Amino acid sequence: MKAEKIIALLNEIEKKFEVENWIVDDIHIWPLIRLDLMMNLHFNESQNLQTKINLLFKIRQVFGMMRGYVKYLFKLLLDYKKNARLQQADAVLLGDGISRVLLNGKWYDRFCDPLRYTLEKEGKKSLMIEPLHNYLIPRYSPSLFIQPSLDFSLLKNVLFFHKNFKNIQLNGFSEFVEFIKARKLNIPIPDESRLKTIVLAIKSYSEYYTKILKTINPTQGFVVSYYGPKGLAFNLACYRLKIPSVDVQHGVAGEFNPAYGRWSKVPQNGYETLPSLFYCWTKEDAQAIERWNTKVQKWHKPILKGNMLVDFWKNNAVNDKSAASDLEDKKGTANILLTLSSVEDHNVVLLSKIMKVIKQSDKDLQWWIRLHPCLADRKNEIEKIFHKEDIRNIEIDQATDLPLYALLGHMNLHVTYVSATVTEARMFGLHSIVTGEDALQYFADEIKTGWAIYATTTDEIEKAINKFLKLRYHSSPTSN
């Protein structure tokens, strides 16, 4: 479903029902439902989201945890010098587990590592904790792998405390469920059973975070991609311990991302699972929050912080000389960065169009195909798609593994379906071509000011490429 329709549906629900008063276990649960709906509606073409939570599914989950634990032990030993310890710190940073890029041969977290450096310059100690069973090593700086502990906390609660709910206030909730069913949206229905499953996960993860926070005793907690269960649980733990939680912007935010824009019903004391502060890249991102936080500024407030890694990169505070050398070796007459999406259908549509464009374009053009971090393990599969069409002037490995900002500094143009790289490319004076309909909402300012062109057909994309490449030595945008 398109972004504009998703946000409209969520606002319709907020208008129709008393969502701000729904409580389970002393947790206002509307953020959990709203963000669950957001993800399922956005990814509703993904079949795995339709999987029922049955016995077979649970068995697979347990085996997945076991495989993850073996991987954890192996990587823990291989990279033991970068294993952080639980000790007192001024700040805790919860990464997203996927946003690492190769920097001088080590995996650098593009959101947490710049923040850690900034905190250290202020004389503050920090601890980075890292979820998921990814374990990219060697790490650039120390971190604590926490996914096995999160798994154990969840498993313990599922086995022994799955019915331990209290203070349930869900006035009108059954009518809401019927409202969703009547829409025939082909998504998991957020009924009471699903809701309790989500609450159980939030409670389980929050219990673990609470133990960490009590041990470390920080004054701030930072989170990347707060709107998954692990991030929401982190915010909840911080809220209950009176520690400000801060969302570090990592991608598209703004008016049409339901995690950031158009919260029309918020309780007087805010939502326990939302961040206290939002670090924003642009004034437009901050303004999207300011439009709804007027009465709850004490609990949820944006701060225009900019993109720290962009600033670091431009000021040479962090850089990768080997990346620059690799990029120079493959440089064509012009270099075009193509950023793929985490949504498979988006990639299918974009690639079907871009294949024709590449075939018809100058063979001296070099195309850099960058996979979304969620799909980084599918490089060989994507490469085969291009080679099947006898397209050789592409680079996928380096385009995916190298720091994005090393790439942007060497590119002449950026093409995407609807990636947040549009905003980052603009920070480097680089134009973008966007092909997805959601881009009209997400990047309205870039399109209006000429930093991006919206093109949907092969001919439109080819025309836009030719237009921008003629201007590739200019740093200012053109009007459409």
C-alpha positions as CSV (number, residue, x, y, z in Angstrom):
1,M,0.0,0.0,0.0
2,K,1.2,3.5,-0.8
3,A,2.5,5.7,2.0
4,E,-0.3,8.3,1.6
5,K,-3.0,5.7,1.9
6,I,-1.3,4.0,4.9
7,I,-1.1,7.3,6.9
8,A,-4.7,8.2,5.9
9,L,-6.0,4.8,7.1
10,L,-4.1,5.1,10.4
11,N,-5.5,8.6,11.0
12,E,-9.0,7.3,10.2
13,I,-8.6,4.7,12.9
14,E,-7.4,7.4,15.3
15,K,-10.4,9.5,14.6
16,K,-12.9,6.7,14.9
17,F,-11.6,4.9,18.0
18,E,-10.2,5.8,21.5
19,V,-6.8,4.5,20.6
20,E,-5.0,6.7,23.1
21,N,-6.9,4.9,26.0
22,W,-6.1,1.3,25.0
23,I,-3.9,-0.2,27.7
24,V,-2.5,-3.7,28.3
25,D,-0.2,-4.3,31.3
26,D,0.1,-0.5,32.0
27,I,1.3,0.0,28.4
28,H,-0.5,2.3,26.0
29,I,-0.6,-0.1,23.1
30,W,-1.6,2.0,20.1
31,P,2.0,2.6,19.0
32,L,2.5,-1.2,18.9
33,I,-0.6,-1.6,16.7
34,R,0.0,1.4,14.6
35,L,3.6,0.5,13.8
36,D,2.6,-3.2,13.3
37,L,0.0,-2.1,10.8
38,M,2.5,0.3,9.1
39,M,5.0,-2.4,8.5
40,N,2.5,-5.0,7.3
41,L,0.7,-2.6,5.0
42,H,4.1,-1.4,3.6
43,F,5.3,-4.9,3.0
44,N,2.0,-6.6,2.3
45,E,3.3,-8.3,-0.7
46,S,5.8,-10.3,1.4
47,Q,4.4,-13.8,1.9
48,N,6.4,-14.5,5.1
49,L,4.3,-11.9,6.9
50,Q,1.2,-14.0,6.3
51,T,2.7,-16.9,8.3
52,K,0.4,-18.1,11.1
53,I,2.0,-18.5,14.5
54,N,1.4,-22.2,14.7
55,L,3.4,-25.1,16.2
56,L,5.6,-25.5,13.1
57,F,6.4,-21.8,13.1
58,K,7.4,-21.9,16.7
59,I,9.6,-24.9,16.1
60,R,11.4,-23.1,13.3
61,Q,11.8,-20.1,15.5
62,V,13.5,-22.2,18.2
63,F,15.8,-23.8,15.7
64,G,16.6,-20.4,14.3
65,M,17.6,-19.2,17.8
66,M,19.8,-22.3,18.2
67,R,21.7,-21.7,14.9
68,G,22.0,-18.0,15.9
69,Y,23.6,-19.0,19.2
70,V,26.2,-21.2,17.6
71,K,27.0,-18.3,15.2
72,Y,27.2,-15.9,18.2
73,L,29.8,-18.1,20.0
74,F,31.9,-18.4,16.9
75,K,31.9,-14.7,16.1
76,L,32.4,-13.8,19.7
77,L,35.7,-15.8,19.8
78,L,36.9,-14.6,16.4
79,D,36.4,-10.9,17.3
80,Y,37.0,-11.2,21.1
81,K,39.1,-7.9,21.3
82,K,36.0,-5.9,20.3
83,N,33.6,-7.5,22.8
84,A,32.4,-4.7,25.1
85,R,31.8,-5.3,28.8
86,L,28.8,-4.3,30.9
87,Q,30.1,-1.4,32.9
88,Q,28.9,2.0,33.9
89,A,28.5,4.4,30.9
90,D,26.9,7.8,30.3
91,A,25.0,6.6,27.2
92,V,23.7,3.3,25.8
93,L,23.4,3.0,22.0
94,L,21.1,0.3,20.6
95,G,22.1,-0.3,17.0
96,D,19.8,-1.9,14.4
97,G,22.2,-4.8,13.7
98,I,22.4,-4.2,9.9
99,S,23.8,-0.7,9.3
100,R,27.4,-1.6,9.1
101,V,29.7,-0.7,6.2
102,L,33.3,-1.7,5.5
103,L,35.7,1.1,6.6
104,N,39.4,0.4,6.2
105,G,38.7,-3.3,6.4
106,K,36.5,-3.1,9.5
107,W,32.7,-3.0,9.9
108,Y,31.7,0.5,10.9
109,D,28.2,1.3,12.2
110,R,27.2,4.3,10.2
111,F,24.8,5.7,12.9
112,C,26.2,4.6,16.2
113,D,29.9,5.0,15.6
114,P,29.7,8.7,14.7
115,L,27.5,9.3,17.7
116,R,30.0,7.5,20.0
117,Y,32.8,9.7,18.6
118,T,30.7,12.8,19.4
119,L,30.0,11.6,22.9
120,E,33.7,10.8,23.5
121,K,34.6,14.3,22.4
122,E,32.2,15.6,25.1
123,G,34.0,13.4,27.7
124,K,31.2,10.8,27.9
125,K,31.5,7.1,27.9
126,S,29.2,5.0,25.8
127,L,28.2,1.3,25.3
128,M,26.9,0.0,22.0
129,I,24.5,-3.0,22.2
130,E,23.8,-4.9,19.0
131,P,20.7,-7.1,18.2
132,L,20.1,-9.7,15.5
133,H,22.2,-12.7,14.6
134,N,24.3,-10.9,11.9
135,Y,27.6,-10.5,13.7
136,L,29.6,-8.6,11.1
137,I,33.3,-8.8,12.1
138,P,35.9,-7.4,12.6
139,R,34.1,-4.5,14.3
140,Y,35.4,-1.0,14.0
141,S,34.7,-0.3,17.7
142,P,33.6,-2.5,20.6
143,S,30.0,-3.6,21.0
144,L,28.0,-6.1,23.0
145,F,26.1,-8.7,21.0
146,I,22.7,-9.1,22.8
147,Q,20.5,-11.2,20.5
148,P,21.0,-14.5,22.4
149,S,20.0,-12.7,25.7
150,L,16.9,-11.2,23.9
151,D,16.0,-14.7,22.6
152,F,16.3,-16.2,26.1
153,S,14.2,-13.5,27.7
154,L,11.4,-14.0,25.1
155,L,11.6,-17.8,25.3
156,K,11.4,-17.7,29.1
157,N,8.3,-15.5,29.0
158,V,6.6,-17.6,26.3
159,L,7.1,-20.8,28.3
160,F,6.2,-19.5,31.7
161,F,4.4,-16.2,31.6
162,H,2.4,-16.0,28.4
163,K,-0.9,-15.5,30.2
164,N,0.4,-13.0,32.7
165,F,-1.5,-9.9,31.6
166,K,-3.2,-7.4,33.8
167,N,-5.0,-4.0,33.6
168,I,-6.5,-4.6,30.2
169,Q,-8.4,-1.6,28.9
170,L,-9.6,-2.0,25.3
171,N,-12.8,-0.1,24.9
172,G,-14.0,-0.4,21.3
173,F,-11.1,-2.8,20.3
174,S,-13.3,-5.5,19.0
175,E,-15.1,-3.0,16.7
176,F,-11.6,-1.9,15.5
177,V,-10.7,-5.5,14.6
178,E,-14.0,-5.8,12.6
179,F,-13.1,-2.5,10.9
180,I,-9.8,-3.9,9.8
181,K,-11.3,-7.2,8.7
182,A,-13.9,-5.4,6.6
183,R,-11.1,-3.6,4.6
184,K,-9.8,-7.0,3.3
185,L,-6.2,-5.8,3.4
186,N,-4.4,-9.2,3.2
187,I,-2.3,-8.6,6.3
188,P,-2.1,-10.2,9.7
189,I,-5.2,-9.0,11.6
190,P,-4.2,-7.1,14.8
191,D,-6.7,-8.9,16.9
192,E,-6.4,-9.5,20.7
193,S,-4.4,-12.6,20.2
194,R,-1.8,-10.9,18.0
195,L,-1.8,-7.9,20.3
196,K,-0.9,-10.1,23.3
197,T,1.9,-11.8,21.3
198,I,3.4,-8.3,20.5
199,V,3.0,-7.1,24.1
200,L,4.7,-10.3,25.3
201,A,7.7,-9.6,23.1
202,I,7.9,-6.0,24.2
203,K,7.7,-7.0,27.8
204,S,10.3,-9.7,27.4
205,Y,12.8,-7.5,25.6
206,S,12.1,-4.6,28.0
207,E,13.0,-6.8,31.0
208,Y,16.4,-7.5,29.6
209,Y,17.0,-3.9,28.7
210,T,16.0,-2.8,32.2
211,K,18.7,-5.1,33.7
212,I,21.3,-3.6,31.4
213,L,20.3,0.0,32.1
214,K,20.3,-0.6,35.9
215,T,23.8,-2.0,35.6
216,I,25.1,0.8,33.4
217,N,23.2,3.6,34.9
218,P,23.3,5.9,31.8
219,T,21.8,9.4,31.5
220,Q,20.7,8.8,27.9
221,G,19.7,5.9,25.7
222,F,19.9,6.1,21.9
223,V,18.2,3.8,19.4
224,V,18.4,3.3,15.7
225,S,15.1,2.3,13.9
226,Y,13.0,2.5,17.1
227,Y,9.8,1.2,15.6
228,G,10.4,-2.5,15.7
229,P,9.7,-4.5,18.9
230,K,13.2,-4.3,20.1
231,G,13.3,-0.5,19.8
232,L,9.9,0.0,21.3
233,A,10.9,-2.2,24.2
234,F,14.1,-0.2,24.7
235,N,12.1,3.0,24.8
236,L,9.8,1.4,27.4
237,A,12.7,0.4,29.6
238,C,14.1,3.9,29.4
239,Y,10.7,5.5,30.2
240,R,10.2,3.4,33.3
241,L,13.7,4.3,34.6
242,K,13.3,8.0,33.7
243,I,16.1,7.9,31.2
244,P,15.5,10.0,28.0
245,S,15.5,7.8,24.9
246,V,16.6,9.3,21.6
247,D,15.7,8.1,18.1
248,V,18.7,8.5,15.7
249,Q,17.3,9.1,12.3
250,H,18.5,6.4,9.8
251,G,16.3,6.9,6.7
252,V,13.1,8.3,5.4
253,A,11.1,10.1,8.1
254,G,8.9,13.1,7.7
255,E,5.1,13.6,7.3
256,F,4.3,10.3,5.5
257,N,6.2,7.9,7.7
258,P,3.8,6.8,10.4
259,A,6.6,6.3,12.9
260,Y,7.2,10.0,12.7
261,G,4.3,11.9,11.2
262,R,0.7,12.6,12.0
263,W,0.2,11.1,15.4
264,S,-3.3,12.7,15.9
265,K,-4.0,11.1,19.3
266,V,-1.4,11.0,22.1
267,P,-2.1,10.7,25.8
268,Q,-1.3,13.6,28.1
269,N,1.9,12.0,29.4
270,G,2.9,10.7,26.0
271,Y,3.4,7.1,24.9
272,E,5.8,4.9,26.9
273,T,7.2,3.2,23.8
274,L,7.9,6.3,21.7
275,P,11.3,8.1,22.0
276,S,11.6,11.1,24.2
277,L,13.7,12.9,21.5
278,F,14.0,12.6,17.8
279,Y,17.4,13.4,16.2
280,C,16.3,14.7,12.8
281,W,18.4,15.2,9.6
282,T,16.4,18.1,8.1
283,K,14.0,20.8,9.2
284,E,11.2,19.1,7.2
285,D,11.7,16.0,9.3
286,A,11.6,18.0,12.5
287,Q,8.5,19.9,11.4
288,A,6.6,16.7,10.8
289,I,6.9,16.0,14.5
290,E,6.3,19.5,15.6
291,R,2.9,19.4,13.8
292,W,1.6,16.8,16.4
293,N,3.7,17.2,19.5
294,T,2.4,20.6,20.7
295,K,0.7,19.3,23.8
296,V,3.3,16.6,24.6
297,Q,6.6,18.4,24.0
298,K,7.8,17.3,27.4
299,W,7.5,13.7,26.3
300,H,8.2,13.7,22.6
301,K,10.4,16.4,21.0
302,P,12.4,16.7,17.7
303,I,15.9,18.1,17.6
304,L,17.5,19.2,14.3
305,K,20.8,17.4,14.5
306,G,21.7,16.9,10.9
307,N,23.4,13.8,9.6
308,M,26.5,13.3,11.7
309,L,28.3,10.9,9.4
310,V,27.9,13.3,6.5
311,D,29.5,16.0,8.5
312,F,32.3,13.7,9.6
313,W,32.9,12.5,6.0
314,K,33.0,16.0,4.6
315,N,35.4,17.1,7.3
316,N,37.6,14.0,6.9
317,A,37.0,13.1,10.5
318,V,36.3,9.6,9.2
319,N,37.3,8.3,5.7
320,D,38.4,5.3,3.8
321,K,41.5,5.7,1.5
322,S,41.2,2.1,0.2
323,A,37.6,2.7,-0.8
324,A,38.6,5.8,-2.8
325,S,41.3,3.8,-4.6
326,D,38.8,1.0,-5.5
327,L,36.3,3.5,-6.8
328,E,38.9,5.2,-9.0
329,D,39.9,1.8,-10.5
330,K,36.4,1.2,-11.8
331,K,35.5,4.7,-12.8
332,G,33.6,5.1,-16.1
333,T,32.9,8.2,-18.2
334,A,30.1,8.6,-15.7
335,N,29.1,6.7,-12.6
336,I,25.5,6.1,-11.6
337,L,24.5,4.8,-8.2
338,L,21.4,2.6,-8.2
339,T,20.0,2.0,-4.6
340,L,17.7,-1.0,-4.2
341,S,14.9,-1.3,-1.7
342,S,14.1,-3.6,1.2
343,V,10.7,-4.3,-0.5
344,E,11.1,-7.0,-3.2
345,D,8.3,-5.8,-5.4
346,H,9.9,-2.3,-5.6
347,N,13.1,-3.9,-6.8
348,V,11.3,-6.0,-9.4
349,V,9.6,-3.0,-10.9
350,L,12.8,-0.8,-10.8
351,L,15.1,-3.5,-12.3
352,S,12.6,-4.3,-15.1
353,K,12.8,-0.7,-16.2
354,I,16.5,0.0,-15.5
355,M,17.7,-3.1,-17.5
356,K,16.3,-1.5,-20.7
357,V,17.9,1.8,-19.8
358,I,21.3,0.3,-19.2
359,K,21.1,-1.7,-22.5
360,Q,20.3,1.5,-24.4
361,S,22.8,3.7,-22.6
362,D,26.5,4.4,-23.3
363,K,28.5,1.2,-22.5
364,D,31.2,3.4,-20.8
365,L,28.7,4.3,-18.0
366,Q,29.5,2.5,-14.8
367,W,26.5,1.4,-12.8
368,W,26.9,0.8,-9.0
369,I,24.2,-1.4,-7.7
370,R,23.8,-1.0,-3.9
371,L,21.5,-3.5,-2.1
372,H,19.5,-2.5,1.0
373,P,21.2,-3.8,4.2
374,C,18.3,-6.2,4.7
375,L,19.1,-7.9,1.4
376,A,22.9,-7.6,1.4
377,D,23.3,-11.4,1.3
378,R,21.6,-11.6,-2.1
379,K,24.4,-10.0,-4.1
380,N,25.1,-13.1,-6.2
381,E,21.4,-13.4,-7.1
382,I,21.1,-9.8,-8.3
383,E,24.4,-10.1,-10.3
384,K,23.0,-13.1,-12.1
385,I,19.9,-11.1,-13.2
386,F,22.2,-8.5,-14.8
387,H,24.5,-11.1,-16.4
388,K,21.6,-13.0,-17.8
389,E,20.8,-9.8,-19.8
390,D,24.5,-9.7,-20.8
391,I,25.0,-6.5,-18.8
392,R,28.6,-6.3,-17.5
393,N,29.2,-2.6,-16.7
394,I,28.0,-3.0,-13.1
395,E,29.6,-3.3,-9.7
396,I,27.6,-4.8,-6.8
397,D,30.0,-6.0,-4.1
398,Q,31.8,-2.7,-3.5
399,A,28.6,-0.7,-4.1
400,T,27.0,-2.6,-1.3
401,D,29.9,-3.1,1.2
402,L,31.7,0.3,0.9
403,P,30.5,3.3,2.9
404,L,27.6,5.0,1.1
405,Y,29.3,8.4,1.5
406,A,32.5,7.1,-0.2
407,L,30.3,6.2,-3.1
408,L,28.3,9.5,-3.2
409,G,31.6,11.4,-3.4
410,H,32.4,9.6,-6.7
411,M,29.0,9.4,-8.3
412,N,27.5,11.6,-11.0
413,L,23.9,10.6,-10.5
414,H,21.7,8.5,-8.2
415,V,18.7,6.4,-9.2
416,T,16.2,4.7,-6.9
417,Y,12.7,3.5,-6.3
418,V,12.2,5.4,-3.0
419,S,15.4,5.2,-0.9
420,A,16.4,7.7,1.8
421,T,19.6,8.0,-0.1
422,V,17.8,10.8,-2.1
423,T,18.2,13.0,1.0
424,E,21.8,12.0,1.6
425,A,22.7,12.4,-2.1
426,R,21.5,16.0,-1.9
427,M,23.8,16.6,1.0
428,F,26.7,15.7,-1.4
429,G,25.3,17.9,-4.2
430,L,24.1,14.9,-6.1
431,H,20.9,14.7,-8.1
432,S,18.5,11.8,-7.9
433,I,15.9,10.1,-10.1
434,V,13.0,8.5,-8.2
435,T,10.6,6.0,-9.8
436,G,8.3,5.0,-7.0
437,E,5.0,6.8,-6.3
438,D,5.7,7.2,-2.6
439,A,8.6,9.4,-3.6
440,L,6.1,12.1,-4.5
441,Q,5.3,12.4,-0.7
442,Y,8.7,11.4,0.9
443,F,10.8,13.7,-1.4
444,A,8.4,16.4,-2.3
445,D,11.0,19.1,-1.4
446,E,13.7,17.5,-3.4
447,I,11.4,17.2,-6.4
448,K,10.1,20.8,-6.0
449,T,13.6,22.3,-5.8
450,G,15.1,20.2,-8.7
451,W,17.3,17.9,-6.7
452,A,15.2,15.0,-7.9
453,I,13.1,14.1,-10.9
454,Y,10.2,11.7,-10.7
455,A,10.2,9.4,-13.7
456,T,8.2,6.2,-14.1
457,T,8.7,5.0,-17.7
458,T,11.9,3.8,-19.3
459,D,11.8,6.8,-21.7
460,E,11.3,9.2,-18.7
461,I,14.2,7.7,-16.8
462,E,16.5,7.7,-19.8
463,K,15.6,11.4,-20.5
464,A,16.2,12.3,-16.9
465,I,19.6,10.6,-16.9
466,N,20.7,12.4,-20.0
467,K,19.6,15.7,-18.5
468,F,21.4,15.3,-15.2
469,L,24.6,13.9,-16.8
470,K,24.9,17.0,-18.9
471,L,24.9,18.9,-15.6
472,R,27.1,16.5,-13.7
473,Y,29.9,19.1,-13.1
474,H,27.5,21.5,-11.5
475,S,26.8,21.4,-7.8
476,S,23.5,23.3,-7.7
477,P,20.1,21.8,-8.7
478,T,18.1,22.7,-11.8
479,S,14.4,23.2,-11.9
480,N,12.2,20.8,-13.8
